[in-house]
Amino acid sequence: MQRLAAVVRSLLTLSVWSLAGITGPGLTDADINDRRPGHWSGGIGAGFLINTPDGVEFALKGHGDYVVLRRFSVGLLSQLALGGNDQVFGLSTQAKYWWHIPGMRPVVKVVVQGGIGFVGANIDDTDSGVSDTYTSFLLPVGVGLEYTITNQIAVTAEFLLNFTSLGETVRIGGQEFDLHTNVMPGFYLGVRF
């Protein structure tokens, strides 16, 4: 349990410092609506991850995007659920596509995304007494809205479906406890810079 927590903390620290190094030097003159190839952007968000092995969890997410084509980017997405008796950490490579809403250009955009990665969970279930660490694949797909506030900041609302095969069903004392999940929906409010 402590080993997974240390790994998660290390990965989060690395992600934050990497994102700061990418966005920090040019943040003052960055324009988030500048979708020319070669530009970077990043963002953070907070919300909820539903249907984790322990139910609904408070969650944080962070992402970094590199613009490949004017409306298409690739990057990393990290998700971390911290509440309850378990900790869930997911890391995936994502592809995103931005659509401008007619008549609202460039203020409001619809963003669709999909990716592939892995998820790890440290489960400490008080009902069954099971304490174990699980890992699985992660396929996050989602849709979101982005509203530009200034040239440097946009607010975001995202809905993600995280497809996985995390956890297992355990049998203890003649009782079965379902600690398995196939889909973990997530909803996040955040900012992109």
GISUL-V369219 format. One record per pair of residues at least 24 apart in sequence whose C-alpha atoms are under 7 Angstrom apart, sorted by the first residue. I is the first residue (numbers start at 1). GAP is how many residues later the second one is. If there is no record, write none. Layout:
I|GAP  I|GAP
This chain:
1|121  4|118  8|81  19|45  30|122  31|120  31|121  32|119  32|120  32|121  32|161  33|73  33|118  35|32  35|35  35|36  36|31  36|33  36|34  37|30  37|31  37|32  37|33  38|28  38|29  38|30  39|27  39|28  40|25  40|26  40|27  41|24  41|25  41|152  42|150  42|151  43|148  43|149  43|150  44|146  44|147  44|148  45|143  45|144  45|145  45|146  46|142  46|143  46|144  47|140  47|141  47|142  48|138  48|139  48|140  49|32  49|135  49|136  49|137  49|138  50|134  50|135  50|136  51|130  51|132  51|133  51|134  52|129  52|132  53|114  53|126  53|127  53|128  54|30  54|31  54|32  57|24  57|25  57|26  57|27  58|24  58|25  71|26  71|27  72|24  72|25  72|26  73|24  85|38  85|39  85|40  86|35  86|36  86|37  86|38  87|34  87|35  87|36  88|32  88|33  88|34  89|30  89|31  89|32  90|28  90|29  90|30  91|26  91|27  91|28  92|24  92|25  92|26  93|24  107|40  107|41  108|38  108|39  108|40  109|36  109|37  109|38  110|34  110|35  110|36  111|32  111|33  111|34  112|30  112|31  112|32  113|28  113|29  113|30  114|26  114|27  114|28  115|24  115|25  115|26  116|24  128|44  128|49  134|32  134|33  135|31  136|28  136|29  136|30  137|27  137|28  138|24  138|25  138|26  139|24  139|25  152|41  153|38  153|39  153|40  154|37  154|38  154|39  155|35  155|36  155|37  156|33  156|34  156|35  156|36  157|31  157|32  157|33  158|29  158|30  158|31  159|27  159|28  159|29  160|25  160|26  160|27  161|24  161|25
